[in-house]
Amino acid sequence: MSDHGIVWFRRDLRLHDNPAWAAATNGHDQVTAVLVIETELLHGAGPFRRQAFLNAAQELDRQLAGIGGRLRVEYGDPATMVPLVASDTDASAIYVNGDVTRWSARRDTAVDAALPSPMHVSWGTLVHPPGSILTKAGNLSKVFTPFWKQWSSRQPRAASEAASAQIATATGSGLPTSSAHSMPVTEQLDRLLEDLASYPESRDLPAIAGTSRLSTALRFGTISPVHLVELIGTDHPGASAFVRQLAWRDWYAHTTAKNLEIDRKALRPGFDRISWATGAEADRDFDCWTQGMTGYPIVDAGMRELRATGWMHNRVRMVAASFLVKDLLIDWRRGERYFRHWLSDGDIPQNAGNWQWVAGTGPDAAPYFRIFNPLTQSRRFDPSGTYIRQWVPELSALSDTSIHEPWSVPPLERAAAGVWIGETYPAPIIDHAFARERTLLAYQSALAADIEPNHDQAP
Ligand SMILES: Cc1cc2nc3c(=O)[nH]c(=O)nc-3n(C[C@H](O)[C@H](O)[C@H](O)COP(=O)(O)OP(=O)(O)OC[C@H]3O[C@@H](n4cnc5c(N)ncnc54)[C@H](O)[C@@H]3O)c2cc1C
């Protein structure tokens, strides 16, 4: 045991099974818990992510108060504030959980450079750390299945145990006040455990609460992914289907660690030659998409759910993203930025990774020529139109079969349901069959030159 240690919390806002916290409390008599808020980043985040972050920080502060300490909150550039807290407390070591993005790499390099010795890095935000799941040749797998096989056969690190150090009570500048509350993670977990058996079937149906809704808790680290894997196990299909999703999450994080430009550049460089739609018409289409006014009910329902709640069901994220890229031929990066702003779980690795999957430009993506048909998706995954009715109420009087494609419904039936195309609900902004052909041509021309994947190149 020796002196004073600091834990700098970032996206690991919990005490339970937090390896950085465990290392500091085991190695030091006194520990300071610090959070550095970069005001610009806080303001730049969308309202739901900002709120989720503040809720998570307040909960961490409560956990610290429960063991006699407080969260020290500082505002400013971490490269200035972290060394300042270190010299203030005369700390001999700083502990963090690692992060994988371009931005965090730059930040951590700057902080390390301003400290007398580098920070101690653990990996409490992923099940397996980046670089630990590699092919025999020592590369990150280009496809998910071999990654998953190796990932699932490997034991995650043991859950970390904190020791009872003296926790500093310095409060720094304090957290901004916030009144909104979210569902406690324990309740979400209980619900997940109850419904796990039906997860493989229900996870694709947006009308029911068939998924865990833990993505925001994972985003801010209020729950440990290793703890989740331990708790869920893999001894029945529901459990292993769920844990597989956590492997996707790790995979996109590992991919990001090797491709720091994942939100800027197609992972298969040839796809950066696609001629995306630009100009006033594309801007108008983009606005219709963001407002949930494309005339395709399943897309509009998803986009309205996003703006109203900061969350969107995974199946609908795929359909809405595909519509932007493959029907409107709008650059996936524009949609990625928009989603990241509005999602409470918005996160570069997961968001850009999934956008590249949908656009067909990413690792193990759907082949670009397999284009989602929004009507087929709607009928298959929202067969009774329940999800559409919730978010596009102006269509709610249409029958279960008609609600997916209101423009094709006979005018008398539409009138009886109070639906007037172009007045109460828009006509489709694009014809899917036409859009499909246009997209195939655009992708094919981009591919005319070489499209060698570059997943395993260092950034
Ligand atoms: C276009 C698009 C953008 C996305 N953007 C994000 C994002 O910014 N942040 C984010 O966390 N997820 C993102 N996802 C993945 C997925 O949609 C969400 O993680 C999921 O909907 C969250 O709901 P849940 O927690 O109920 O999921 P569950 O089905 O309960 O899954 C459990 C956990 O597994 C992980 N997971 C599930 N699906 C995926 C996936 N496809 N890729 C990676 N991890 C997954 C999540 O951490 C999730 O919380 C995106 C998907 C698409 C298609």
The ligand as a Gaussian input file, in Angstrom:
#p B3LYP/6-31G(d) Opt

LIG

0 1
 C      -27.372000       2.096000     -38.115000
 C      -27.116000       1.595000     -36.720000
 C      -26.550000       2.436000     -35.773000
 C      -26.279000       1.957000     -34.478000
 N      -25.709000       2.816000     -33.565000
 C      -25.404000       2.350000     -32.316000
 C      -24.778000       3.207000     -31.362000
 O      -24.476000       4.378000     -31.614000
 N      -24.536000       2.693000     -30.119000
 C      -24.851000       1.399000     -29.777000
 O      -24.620000       0.996000     -28.636000
 N      -25.411000       0.566000     -30.690000
 C      -25.706000       0.997000     -31.929000
 N      -26.303000       0.156000     -32.837000
 C      -26.469000      -1.269000     -32.489000
 C      -27.835000      -1.650000     -31.908000
 O      -28.863000      -1.125000     -32.679000
 C      -28.020000      -1.194000     -30.459000
 O      -26.911000      -1.561000     -29.669000
 C      -29.275000      -1.851000     -29.886000
 O      -30.404000      -1.510000     -30.623000
 C      -29.441000      -1.424000     -28.454000
 O      -30.615000      -1.959000     -27.920000
 P      -30.554000      -3.038000     -26.768000
 O      -29.594000      -2.620000     -25.707000
 O      -31.955000      -3.295000     -26.346000
 O      -29.950000      -4.289000     -27.547000
 P      -29.930000      -5.826000     -27.178000
 O      -30.545000      -6.554000     -28.321000
 O      -30.504000      -6.083000     -25.831000
 O      -28.390000      -6.178000     -27.221000
 C      -27.565000      -6.182000     -26.042000
 C      -26.362000      -5.313000     -26.275000
 O      -25.568000      -5.834000     -27.322000
 C      -24.990000      -4.781000     -28.072000
 N      -25.502000      -4.829000     -29.458000
 C      -26.709000      -5.211000     -29.888000
 N      -26.784000      -5.118000     -31.245000
 C      -25.593000      -4.658000     -31.648000
 C      -25.036000      -4.321000     -32.914000
 N      -25.723000      -4.443000     -34.063000
 N      -23.778000      -3.844000     -32.955000
 C      -23.034000      -3.695000     -31.828000
 N      -23.508000      -3.987000     -30.607000
 C      -24.768000      -4.447000     -30.519000
 C      -25.437000      -3.478000     -27.423000
 O      -24.448000      -3.050000     -26.524000
 C      -26.699000      -3.899000     -26.688000
 O      -27.016000      -3.101000     -25.583000
 C      -26.597000       0.604000     -34.136000
 C      -27.187000      -0.222000     -35.101000
 C      -27.445000       0.268000     -36.380000
 C      -28.059000      -0.661000     -37.386000

